[in-house]
Amino acid sequence: MLRWLLMLPLVLFFGMAGLFYFGMYRDNPGELRSVLIGREAPALPATGLPEVPVLTDADLRTGEVTVLNFWATWCPPCRAEHPVLLEMAGRGIRVAGVNMMDDDAKATAYLAEEGNPFLGVATDPNGRNRVEWGVTAPPETFIIDGEGKVLFRFVGPLVGTDYEARFVPELEKALAGRG
């Protein structure tokens, strides 16, 4: 019995080392898979920001691709990606937002000061709706096809090489109708 207990740390070490080794060589170790890919988008919250159009489920089913961004004013990466969202909207890409766990007045003021890229914004003040979408923390962005089906999920800010290597090609594919 004592000999078994002495070997336990060694067995645990090699077990964990094996898990880490095989985990590093899977297809994309940095990607968080979403069960929503290929499925109908979950319902959006029915609430919105004052003086900003309220995003509805119908807005995700217009026949056009929509980029849906979960964001908050207290989130520094959300602020970092804001110019990218403005640039997308400026190019005619449909950008929609869900403001989560935020103060409505702060969110409205932020959009007034920094510019509003969103065709509409839904609010999720308690973070309940984000659970249905599988959102862990802002920012997270989804590409939705014209019928309201989730094509792609991107975790993190829309900046940098990961954004350029993974999000941009998926958006281009969706916009070209190959989603």
Sequence and secondary structure as in RCSB ss.txt:
>XXXX:A:sequence
MLRWLLMLPLVLFFGMAGLFYFGMYRDNPGELRSVLIGREAPALPATGLPEVPVLTDADLRTGEVTVLNFWATWC
PPCRAEHPVLLEMAGRGIRVAGVNMMDDDAKATAYLAEEGNPFLGVATDPNGRNRVEWGVTAPPETFIIDGEGKV
LFRFVGPLVGTDYEARFVPELEKALAGRG
>XXXX:A:secstr
 HHHHHHHHHHHHHHHHHHHHHHHTSS TT    TTTTSB     S B TTS B  GGGG SSS EEEEEE TT 
HHHHHHHHHHHHHHHTT EEEEEEES  HHHHHHHHHHH    S EEEETTSHHHHHHT  SS EEEEE TTSBE
EEEEES S HHHIIIIIHHHHHHHHTT  
